[in-house]
């Protein structure tokens, strides 16, 4: 429970979770600006092993980078508790451009890259 920062039995966030708890390391509203992403995970298994595939969606890479840096302890030396028993194997970024009426929305791309 303390590694994640939530009770397994009812998913309630713990008030006394340690600073290394995953929910404290990745609390989107704690970043400036907020590091908002939509996150989902899916367990997988094959003849070669098993694990958890993690997928997240956001409008820019900044939020992902901020959360991953905090999980690794780059800002304060506190490493996410998940790394006590998990090991990231690979990662990737994919860009999905905006589409308007079936065509690439160039104006949307210009406003994102201008920021």
N, CA, C and O atoms as a MOPAC input file, in Angstrom:
PM7 MOZYME 1SCF
protein

 N      0.81500 1    -1.20000 1     0.00000 1
 C      0.00000 1     0.00000 1     0.00000 1
 C      0.86200 1     1.27000 1     0.00000 1
 O      0.56200 1     2.22900 1    -0.71000 1
 N      1.93600 1     1.26700 1     0.80300 1
 C      2.77000 1     2.46000 1     0.90500 1
 C      3.63700 1     2.69000 1    -0.32600 1
 O      4.03100 1     3.82600 1    -0.58700 1
 N      3.94200 1     1.65600 1    -1.08200 1
 C      4.71600 1     1.84400 1    -2.31500 1
 C      3.87000 1     2.58600 1    -3.34000 1
 O      4.36500 1     3.48800 1    -4.01700 1
 N      2.61900 1     2.22000 1    -3.45900 1
 C      1.71700 1     2.89700 1    -4.39800 1
 C      1.15900 1     4.17600 1    -3.77900 1
 O      1.01500 1     5.18400 1    -4.47100 1
 N      0.84700 1     4.14800 1    -2.49700 1
 C      0.24000 1     5.30400 1    -1.83900 1
 C     -1.26500 1     5.21300 1    -1.77500 1
 O     -1.94100 1     6.19600 1    -1.47000 1
 N     -1.79500 1     4.03400 1    -2.06300 1
 C     -3.23700 1     3.76700 1    -1.98900 1
 C     -3.44500 1     2.40600 1    -1.34400 1
 O     -2.61000 1     1.50900 1    -1.46000 1
 N     -4.59400 1     2.26900 1    -0.64900 1
 C     -4.93800 1     0.96400 1    -0.09300 1
 C     -5.38200 1     0.04400 1    -1.21900 1
 O     -6.20300 1     0.42700 1    -2.05300 1
 N     -4.84900 1    -1.15000 1    -1.24300 1
 C     -5.23800 1    -2.12200 1    -2.26400 1
 C     -6.70500 1    -2.51500 1    -2.11500 1
 O     -7.38400 1    -2.76500 1    -3.11100 1
 N     -7.19200 1    -2.57000 1    -0.89400 1
 C     -8.54600 1    -3.05700 1    -0.63600 1
 C     -9.63600 1    -2.15500 1    -1.20800 1
 O    -10.66600 1    -2.65400 1    -1.66100 1
 N     -9.43200 1    -0.83000 1    -1.19800 1
 C    -10.48600 1     0.07600 1    -1.65900 1
 C     -9.98300 1     1.23800 1    -2.52600 1
 O    -10.76300 1     2.11300 1    -2.90500 1
 N     -8.68500 1     1.24700 1    -2.83900 1
 C     -8.07500 1     2.23700 1    -3.72400 1
 C     -8.09700 1     3.65500 1    -3.15300 1
 O     -7.94400 1     4.61600 1    -3.90600 1
 N     -8.28200 1     3.80700 1    -1.84800 1
 C     -8.27600 1     5.12200 1    -1.21500 1
 C     -6.83100 1     5.56700 1    -0.99700 1
 O     -6.00200 1     4.79900 1    -0.50900 1
 N     -6.53700 1     6.82300 1    -1.36600 1
 C     -5.19200 1     7.35500 1    -1.19900 1
 C     -4.86400 1     7.48300 1     0.29100 1
 O     -5.69700 1     7.92600 1     1.08200 1
 N     -3.64000 1     7.09100 1     0.66400 1
 C     -3.21300 1     7.10800 1     2.05400 1
 C     -2.71400 1     8.48700 1     2.46300 1
 O     -1.89700 1     9.08500 1     1.76400 1
 N     -3.19900 1     8.99100 1     3.58500 1
 C     -2.73300 1    10.27900 1     4.10200 1
 C     -1.28500 1    10.19500 1     4.57100 1
 O     -0.54200 1    11.17300 1     4.49100 1
 N     -0.88600 1     9.01000 1     5.06400 1
 C      0.46200 1     8.85100 1     5.62200 1
 C      1.43500 1     8.17300 1     4.65100 1
 O      2.43700 1     7.60300 1     5.08300 1
 N      1.15400 1     8.22800 1     3.36500 1
 C      2.03800 1     7.60600 1     2.37800 1
 C      3.39500 1     8.30200 1     2.39600 1
 O      3.46200 1     9.52200 1     2.55100 1
 N      4.47500 1     7.54300 1     2.24000 1
 C      5.80500 1     8.14900 1     2.23100 1
 C      6.04000 1     8.99700 1     0.97400 1
 O      5.29800 1     8.88200 1    -0.00100 1
 N      7.05400 1     9.83200 1     1.00000 1
 C      7.36800 1    10.69400 1    -0.14600 1
 C      7.71200 1     9.88100 1    -1.38800 1
 O      7.59900 1    10.38500 1    -2.50500 1
 N      8.12700 1     8.64200 1    -1.21000 1
 C      8.47700 1     7.78600 1    -2.34300 1
 C      7.26900 1     7.07300 1    -2.95700 1
 O      7.42000 1     6.36900 1    -3.95600 1
 N      6.08000 1     7.23900 1    -2.38600 1
 C      4.87200 1     6.58700 1    -2.90900 1
 C      4.59700 1     7.06500 1    -4.32900 1
 O      4.73000 1     8.25100 1    -4.63200 1
 N      4.22000 1     6.15100 1    -5.17700 1
 C      3.99100 1     6.47100 1    -6.58700 1
 C      2.99300 1     7.60900 1    -6.78100 1
 O      3.21900 1     8.48300 1    -7.61800 1
 N      1.89900 1     7.61900 1    -6.03100 1
 C      0.90200 1     8.68100 1    -6.20300 1
 C      1.46800 1    10.04900 1    -5.83100 1
 O      1.03600 1    11.06300 1    -6.38000 1
 N      2.42000 1    10.09100 1    -4.91500 1
 C      3.03600 1    11.36900 1    -4.55700 1
 C      4.07800 1    11.79200 1    -5.59000 1
 O      4.25900 1    12.98500 1    -5.83300 1
 N      4.75500 1    10.83500 1    -6.19200 1
 C      5.77000 1    11.15300 1    -7.19800 1
 C      5.14000 1    11.64200 1    -8.48100 1
 O      5.75300 1    12.42700 1    -9.20400 1
 N      3.92200 1    11.19600 1    -8.78600 1
 C      3.30400 1    11.49100 1   -10.08400 1
 C      2.02000 1    12.30200 1    -9.97800 1
 O      1.25400 1    12.35000 1   -10.94100 1
 N      1.76100 1    12.93300 1    -8.85600 1
 C      0.54400 1    13.74500 1    -8.70200 1
 C      0.58800 1    14.88900 1    -9.70900 1
 O      1.37500 1    15.82400 1    -9.56500 1
 N     -0.25300 1    14.80900 1   -10.71600 1
 C     -0.20400 1    15.73500 1   -11.85000 1
 C     -0.34000 1    17.19500 1   -11.44300 1
 O      0.27200 1    18.07300 1   -12.05100 1
 N     -1.14100 1    17.45400 1   -10.41700 1
 C     -1.37600 1    18.82900 1    -9.99300 1
 C     -0.20200 1    19.41300 1    -9.20700 1
 O     -0.18300 1    20.61800 1    -8.95800 1
 N      0.77400 1    18.59900 1    -8.81100 1
 C      1.92500 1    19.08500 1    -8.05800 1
 C      3.00800 1    19.70300 1    -8.93500 1
 O      3.97000 1    20.27300 1    -8.41800 1
 N      2.86500 1    19.59900 1   -10.24100 1
 C      3.85200 1    20.14900 1   -11.15200 1
 C      3.44600 1    21.55800 1   -11.57100 1
 O      2.27100 1    21.91900 1   -11.50400 1
 N      4.41800 1    22.34300 1   -11.99900 1
 C      4.12300 1    23.68400 1   -12.48400 1
 C      4.78000 1    23.87500 1   -13.84200 1
 O      6.00500 1    23.97000 1   -13.92300 1
 N      3.99100 1    23.93500 1   -14.91300 1
 C      2.53600 1    23.79100 1   -14.94400 1
 C      2.12700 1    22.34900 1   -14.66700 1
 O      2.95900 1    21.44200 1   -14.67900 1
 N      0.83000 1    22.14900 1   -14.41700 1
 C      0.34000 1    20.80100 1   -14.13300 1
 C      0.74700 1    19.85300 1   -15.24700 1
 O      0.68300 1    20.19900 1   -16.42700 1
 N      1.16400 1    18.66000 1   -14.86400 1
 C      1.63200 1    17.64700 1   -15.82300 1
 C      0.50600 1    16.66500 1   -16.09600 1
 O      0.57100 1    15.50200 1   -15.70000 1
 N     -0.52700 1    17.14700 1   -16.77900 1
 C     -1.70800 1    16.32600 1   -16.99100 1
 C     -1.52300 1    15.38100 1   -18.16400 1
 O     -1.19000 1    15.80400 1   -19.27100 1
 N     -1.74100 1    14.10500 1   -17.91400 1
 C     -1.79000 1    13.07200 1   -18.94500 1
 C     -2.88000 1    12.08000 1   -18.54900 1
 O     -3.20500 1    11.94200 1   -17.37000 1
 N     -3.43500 1    11.39700 1   -19.53200 1
 C     -4.38000 1    10.31800 1   -19.27700 1
 C     -3.55700 1     9.04000 1   -19.23000 1
 O     -2.82600 1     8.74500 1   -20.17500 1
 N     -3.66300 1     8.28100 1   -18.15100 1
 C     -2.82500 1     7.10000 1   -17.96600 1
 C     -3.66700 1     5.84700 1   -17.86000 1
 O     -4.71800 1     5.83800 1   -17.22000 1
 N     -3.19000 1     4.78600 1   -18.49900 1
 C     -3.84300 1     3.47500 1   -18.42500 1
 C     -2.77300 1     2.39900 1   -18.43100 1
 O     -1.69100 1     2.59100 1   -18.98600 1
 N     -3.07200 1     1.28400 1   -17.82300 1
 C     -2.13200 1     0.16500 1   -17.83600 1
 C     -2.88200 1    -1.12700 1   -18.14200 1
 O     -4.08700 1    -1.24000 1   -17.91800 1
 N     -2.13700 1    -2.09000 1   -18.65500 1
 C     -2.72400 1    -3.36900 1   -19.02700 1
 C     -1.70100 1    -4.46700 1   -18.75400 1
 O     -0.59100 1    -4.42700 1   -19.28600 1
 N     -2.06600 1    -5.44100 1   -17.93200 1
 C     -1.14200 1    -6.56000 1   -17.71500 1
 C     -1.03100 1    -7.40400 1   -18.98300 1
 O     -1.97300 1    -7.48300 1   -19.77100 1
 N      0.13000 1    -8.03100 1   -19.17000 1
 C      0.34300 1    -8.91100 1   -20.31400 1
 C      1.14200 1   -10.12400 1   -19.87200 1
 O      1.82300 1   -10.09100 1   -18.84700 1
 N      1.05700 1   -11.17300 1   -20.63400 1
 C      1.82800 1   -12.39200 1   -20.37000 1
 C      2.03200 1   -13.12600 1   -21.68300 1
 O      1.15500 1   -13.14300 1   -22.54600 1
 N      3.18900 1   -13.72600 1   -21.81700 1
 C      3.50100 1   -14.54100 1   -22.98800 1
 C      4.44600 1   -15.65100 1   -22.53900 1
 O      4.76300 1   -15.75700 1   -21.35400 1
 N      4.88900 1   -16.46500 1   -23.46700 1
 C      5.84500 1   -17.52300 1   -23.12800 1
 C      7.17500 1   -16.94700 1   -22.64100 1
 O      7.91700 1   -17.61700 1   -21.92200 1
 N      7.47600 1   -15.70700 1   -23.03300 1
 C      8.74500 1   -15.07100 1   -22.67500 1
 C      8.71500 1   -14.35800 1   -21.32900 1
 O      9.77400 1   -14.00800 1   -20.80900 1
 N      7.54900 1   -14.13200 1   -20.75300 1
 C      7.46800 1   -13.42800 1   -19.47600 1
 C      6.11900 1   -12.76700 1   -19.29500 1
 O      5.15200 1   -13.07800 1   -19.99200 1
 N      6.07300 1   -11.85000 1   -18.34600 1
 C      4.85400 1   -11.12400 1   -18.05700 1
 C      5.21600 1    -9.75300 1   -17.52300 1
 O      6.35500 1    -9.50300 1   -17.12700 1
 N      4.23000 1    -8.86600 1   -17.51800 1
 C      4.49700 1    -7.52100 1   -17.03800 1
 C      3.27200 1    -6.64800 1   -17.13000 1
 O      2.14000 1    -7.12700 1   -17.19500 1
 N      3.52600 1    -5.34500 1   -17.13400 1
 C      2.47600 1    -4.34500 1   -17.19800 1
 C      2.82500 1    -3.36500 1   -18.31100 1
 O      3.86500 1    -2.70800 1   -18.26800 1
 N      1.96100 1    -3.27500 1   -19.29300 1
 C      2.14400 1    -2.30200 1   -20.36300 1
 C      1.46900 1    -1.01900 1   -19.91600 1
 O      0.29300 1    -1.01600 1   -19.55100 1
 N      2.20700 1     0.04600 1   -19.94700 1
 C      1.70400 1     1.33200 1   -19.48700 1
 C      1.58800 1     2.26900 1   -20.67700 1
 O      2.53200 1     2.41500 1   -21.45300 1
 N      0.44000 1     2.90000 1   -20.82100 1
 C      0.19200 1     3.82200 1   -21.91600 1
 C     -0.32200 1     5.12800 1   -21.33200 1
 O     -1.15300 1     5.12600 1   -20.42400 1
 N      0.16800 1     6.22500 1   -21.84800 1
 C     -0.36400 1     7.51800 1   -21.42500 1
 C     -0.50100 1     8.42900 1   -22.63600 1
 O      0.22600 1     8.29900 1   -23.62000 1
 N     -1.44100 1     9.34600 1   -22.53900 1
 C     -1.75700 1    10.24700 1   -23.63400 1
 C     -1.70800 1    11.67800 1   -23.12100 1
 O     -2.21800 1    11.97000 1   -22.03900 1
 N     -1.10000 1    12.56800 1   -23.88800 1
 C     -1.03000 1    13.96500 1   -23.50700 1
 C     -0.86400 1    14.85200 1   -24.71700 1
 O     -0.62100 1    14.36200 1   -25.82000 1
 N     -0.99300 1    16.16000 1   -24.52400 1
 C     -0.90900 1    17.08400 1   -25.64900 1
 C      0.51600 1    17.54800 1   -25.91700 1
 O      0.76900 1    18.18900 1   -26.93700 1
 N      1.45500 1    17.23700 1   -25.02100 1
 C      2.86100 1    17.60200 1   -25.21800 1
 C      3.72900 1    16.63600 1   -24.41300 1
 O      3.24900 1    15.98200 1   -23.48700 1
 N      4.99400 1    16.55400 1   -24.77100 1
 C      5.90400 1    15.63100 1   -24.07500 1
 C      6.36200 1    16.15900 1   -22.71800 1
 O      6.88600 1    15.38900 1   -21.91400 1
 N      6.18300 1    17.43300 1   -22.44400 1
 C      6.66300 1    18.03200 1   -21.19800 1
 C      6.11400 1    17.33400 1   -19.95900 1
 O      6.85400 1    17.10400 1   -19.00300 1
 N      4.83100 1    16.99600 1   -19.96400 1
 C      4.21900 1    16.35000 1   -18.79600 1
 C      4.82200 1    14.97400 1   -18.55100 1
 O      5.06700 1    14.60200 1   -17.40400 1
 N      5.06300 1    14.21400 1   -19.61700 1
 C      5.67000 1    12.89600 1   -19.47700 1
 C      7.07300 1    13.02700 1   -18.88600 1
 O      7.44000 1    12.30900 1   -17.95500 1
 N      7.83300 1    13.93800 1   -19.43200 1
 C      9.20900 1    14.13300 1   -18.98100 1
 C      9.25900 1    14.55800 1   -17.52100 1
 O     10.08900 1    14.06300 1   -16.75900 1
 N      8.37900 1    15.46900 1   -17.12600 1
 C      8.34200 1    15.93900 1   -15.73600 1
 C      8.03500 1    14.78100 1   -14.78500 1
 O      8.69300 1    14.63200 1   -13.75600 1
 N      7.03900 1    13.96500 1   -15.12700 1
 C      6.67000 1    12.85700 1   -14.24600 1
 C      7.76100 1    11.79600 1   -14.19000 1
 O      8.07200 1    11.28900 1   -13.11200 1
 N      8.34400 1    11.45400 1   -15.32800 1
 C      9.41600 1    10.44700 1   -15.33300 1
 C     10.64200 1    10.93700 1   -14.57700 1
 O     11.28200 1    10.16100 1   -13.86700 1
 N     10.97600 1    12.21600 1   -14.72100 1
 C     12.11100 1    12.76100 1   -13.97600 1
 C     11.87700 1    12.68900 1   -12.47600 1
 O     12.78700 1    12.35300 1   -11.71800 1
 N     10.65100 1    13.00500 1   -12.04100 1
 C     10.36200 1    12.93200 1   -10.60300 1
 C     10.37400 1    11.48500 1   -10.12500 1
 O     10.85700 1    11.20400 1    -9.02800 1
 N      9.84700 1    10.55600 1   -10.93600 1
 C      9.86800 1     9.14200 1   -10.54900 1
 C     11.30800 1     8.66500 1   -10.34300 1
 O     11.57600 1     7.85000 1    -9.45900 1
 N     12.22500 1     9.17100 1   -11.15600 1
 C     13.64000 1     8.77100 1   -11.05600 1
 C     14.37200 1     9.53200 1    -9.95700 1
 O     15.53100 1     9.23000 1    -9.67000 1
 N     13.72500 1    10.51000 1    -9.33900 1
 C     14.34600 1    11.27300 1    -8.25900 1
 C     15.25600 1    12.37800 1    -8.72700 1
 O     16.07500 1    12.87000 1    -7.95000 1
 N     15.13500 1    12.78800 1    -9.98800 1
 C     16.02600 1    13.81300 1   -10.52900 1
 C     15.91500 1    15.15400 1    -9.81400 1
 O     16.90500 1    15.88000 1    -9.72300 1
 N     14.73100 1    15.50200 1    -9.30400 1
 C     14.55700 1    16.82200 1    -8.69300 1
 C     14.87200 1    16.85900 1    -7.19800 1
 O     15.26600 1    17.90500 1    -6.68200 1
 N     14.70700 1    15.73800 1    -6.49600 1
 C     14.91200 1    15.77000 1    -5.04400 1
 C     15.61000 1    14.53100 1    -4.47900 1
 O     15.76200 1    14.41400 1    -3.26300 1
 N     16.03300 1    13.61200 1    -5.33800 1
 C     16.74400 1    12.41700 1    -4.88100 1
 C     15.85500 1    11.30600 1    -4.34600 1
 O     16.36100 1    10.25200 1    -3.96000 1
 N     14.54300 1    11.51400 1    -4.31400 1
 C     13.61800 1    10.49300 1    -3.82200 1
 C     13.11200 1     9.69400 1    -5.02700 1
 O     12.43800 1    10.24100 1    -5.90000 1
 N     13.43500 1     8.42000 1    -5.06800 1
 C     13.05400 1     7.55900 1    -6.18700 1
 C     11.68900 1     6.93700 1    -5.90700 1
 O     11.38600 1     6.55000 1    -4.77900 1
 N     10.88400 1     6.85100 1    -6.94100 1
 C      9.55100 1     6.25700 1    -6.85300 1
 C      9.64800 1     4.84400 1    -6.27400 1
 O     10.49000 1     4.05300 1    -6.69600 1
 N      8.79500 1     4.53700 1    -5.32000 1
 C      8.79200 1     3.22700 1    -4.67900 1
 C      8.55300 1     2.07500 1    -5.63700 1
 O      8.94700 1     0.94400 1    -5.35200 1
 N      7.91300 1     2.34300 1    -6.77100 1
 C      7.68400 1     1.27900 1    -7.74900 1
 C      8.98200 1     0.64200 1    -8.21700 1
 O      9.01000 1    -0.54300 1    -8.54900 1
 N     10.05400 1     1.41800 1    -8.24500 1
 C     11.32600 1     0.90200 1    -8.74400 1
 C     12.00000 1    -0.06600 1    -7.76400 1
 O     13.05000 1    -0.63200 1    -8.06700 1
 N     11.39400 1    -0.24900 1    -6.60000 1
 C     11.93000 1    -1.25300 1    -5.66100 1
 C     11.62400 1    -2.66600 1    -6.12600 1
 O     12.31700 1    -3.61100 1    -5.74900 1
 N     10.57800 1    -2.81600 1    -6.95200 1
 C     10.23900 1    -4.16400 1    -7.41300 1
 C      9.85400 1    -4.22800 1    -8.89300 1
 O      9.42300 1    -5.27900 1    -9.36700 1
 N     10.00000 1    -3.13100 1    -9.62400 1
 C      9.71900 1    -3.14900 1   -11.05600 1
 C     10.95600 1    -2.71600 1   -11.83000 1
 O     11.87200 1    -2.10600 1   -11.27900 1
 N     10.96300 1    -3.04300 1   -13.11500 1
 C     12.08500 1    -2.67300 1   -13.97400 1
 C     11.54400 1    -2.29600 1   -15.34200 1
 O     11.02200 1    -3.14600 1   -16.06300 1
 N     11.66700 1    -1.00700 1   -15.70700 1
 C     11.24000 1    -0.62600 1   -17.05400 1
 C     12.11800 1    -1.33000 1   -18.08300 1
 O     13.33800 1    -1.38500 1   -17.93100 1
 N     11.50200 1    -1.86200 1   -19.11700 1
 C     12.24700 1    -2.59400 1   -20.14000 1
 C     12.45200 1    -1.75000 1   -21.38900 1
 O     13.53600 1    -1.75500 1   -21.97300 1
 N     11.43400 1    -1.03700 1   -21.79600 1
 C     11.52000 1    -0.24400 1   -23.02000 1
 C     10.54900 1     0.91500 1   -22.93900 1
 O      9.73100 1     0.98500 1   -22.02200 1
 N     10.63600 1     1.80600 1   -23.87800 1
 C      9.72100 1     2.92800 1   -23.93800 1
 C      9.71200 1     3.51900 1   -25.33000 1
 O     10.61700 1     3.27400 1   -26.12800 1
 N      8.70200 1     4.28700 1   -25.61300 1
 C      8.58600 1     4.93300 1   -26.91400 1
 C      7.62600 1     6.11000 1   -26.81500 1
 O      6.76800 1     6.15500 1   -25.93400 1
 N      7.78000 1     7.04900 1   -27.72000 1
 C      6.85400 1     8.16900 1   -27.86400 1
 C      6.27000 1     8.10400 1   -29.26200 1
 O      6.97500 1     7.80600 1   -30.22600 1
 N      5.00400 1     8.37700 1   -29.36800 1
 C      4.33900 1     8.42500 1   -30.65700 1
 C      3.58600 1     9.73900 1   -30.75300 1
 O      2.97700 1    10.18700 1   -29.78100 1
 N      3.62800 1    10.34800 1   -31.91300 1
 C      2.94400 1    11.61600 1   -32.14000 1
 C      1.73900 1    11.37100 1   -33.04100 1
 O      1.86600 1    10.76500 1   -34.10500 1
 N      0.59000 1    11.83600 1   -32.61900 1
 C     -0.63400 1    11.73300 1   -33.41500 1
 C     -1.06300 1    13.15200 1   -33.76300 1
 O     -1.60000 1    13.85600 1   -32.90800 1
 N     -0.83900 1    13.58500 1   -34.99500 1
 C     -1.18500 1    14.96200 1   -35.35500 1
 C     -2.68900 1    15.18700 1   -35.37400 1
 O     -3.47800 1    14.26000 1   -35.55900 1
 N     -3.05300 1    16.42600 1   -35.17900 1
 C     -4.47300 1    16.80200 1   -35.22000 1
 C     -4.99500 1    16.69900 1   -36.64800 1
 O     -4.29400 1    17.00500 1   -37.61200 1
 N     -6.23800 1    16.26100 1   -36.75400 1
 C     -6.88700 1    16.13200 1   -38.05300 1
 C     -8.21100 1    16.89800 1   -37.99700 1
 O     -8.95700 1    16.79800 1   -37.02300 1
 N     -8.48500 1    17.65000 1   -39.04000 1
 C     -9.73000 1    18.40300 1   -39.14200 1
 C    -10.38900 1    18.03900 1   -40.46600 1
 O     -9.83700 1    18.29700 1   -41.53600 1
 N    -11.55900 1    17.44500 1   -40.38600 1
 C    -12.31000 1    17.03300 1   -41.57500 1
 C    -11.47300 1    16.12900 1   -42.48500 1
 O    -11.49000 1    16.26700 1   -43.70800 1
 N    -10.74700 1    15.21100 1   -41.86600 1
 C     -9.96200 1    14.23600 1   -42.61800 1
 C     -8.63000 1    14.73600 1   -43.14200 1
 O     -7.92600 1    14.00000 1   -43.83400 1
 N     -8.26900 1    15.97000 1   -42.82800 1
 C     -7.00700 1    16.53400 1   -43.31000 1
 C     -6.14800 1    16.96900 1   -42.13000 1
 O     -6.66800 1    17.33500 1   -41.07600 1
 N     -4.85000 1    16.92800 1   -42.31000 1
 C     -3.90900 1    17.36000 1   -41.28200 1
 C     -4.17400 1    18.81600 1   -40.92200 1
 O     -4.24000 1    19.67200 1   -41.80500 1
 N     -4.32600 1    19.10400 1   -39.63000 1
 C     -4.62900 1    20.45600 1   -39.14300 1
 C     -3.32000 1    21.20100 1   -38.88900 1
 O     -2.82200 1    21.23000 1   -37.76300 1
 N     -2.77200 1    21.79600 1   -39.93300 1
 C     -1.48000 1    22.48200 1   -39.86500 1
 C     -1.50100 1    23.61400 1   -38.83900 1
 O     -0.51900 1    23.79500 1   -38.11900 1
 N     -2.57900 1    24.37100 1   -38.75200 1
 C     -2.64800 1    25.48400 1   -37.80600 1
 C     -2.50200 1    24.99900 1   -36.36400 1
 O     -1.89100 1    25.68000 1   -35.54000 1
 N     -3.05500 1    23.83600 1   -36.05900 1
 C     -2.91300 1    23.26500 1   -34.72100 1
 C     -1.45400 1    22.95100 1   -34.44200 1
 O     -0.96600 1    23.21100 1   -33.34300 1
 N     -0.75900 1    22.40300 1   -35.40800 1
 C      0.66300 1    22.08500 1   -35.25100 1
 C      1.47400 1    23.34700 1   -35.00700 1
 O      2.37800 1    23.34900 1   -34.17100 1
 N      1.16600 1    24.40700 1   -35.71500 1
 C      1.90200 1    25.67200 1   -35.54100 1
 C      1.71100 1    26.22400 1   -34.13500 1
 O      2.66300 1    26.73900 1   -33.55000 1
 N      0.50600 1    26.13000 1   -33.57700 1
 C      0.26900 1    26.69100 1   -32.24500 1
 C      0.95800 1    25.84300 1   -31.18000 1
 O      1.40700 1    26.39100 1   -30.17300 1
 N      1.05900 1    24.54700 1   -31.36100 1
 C      1.73300 1    23.68500 1   -30.39000 1
 C      3.23900 1    23.92000 1   -30.42200 1
 O      3.86800 1    24.00000 1   -29.36700 1
 N      3.82700 1    24.03200 1   -31.60500 1
 C      5.27900 1    24.22400 1   -31.71000 1
 C      5.69800 1    25.63100 1   -31.33300 1
 O      6.86400 1    25.85200 1   -31.00600 1
 N      4.78300 1    26.58900 1   -31.36700 1
 C      5.11600 1    27.96400 1   -30.99200 1
 C      5.24200 1    28.11900 1   -29.48400 1
 O      5.90900 1    29.04100 1   -29.01600 1
 N      4.61300 1    27.23300 1   -28.71500 1
 C      4.63300 1    27.33700 1   -27.25000 1
 C      5.94600 1    27.01000 1   -26.66900 1
 O      6.11000 1    27.05500 1   -25.45000 1

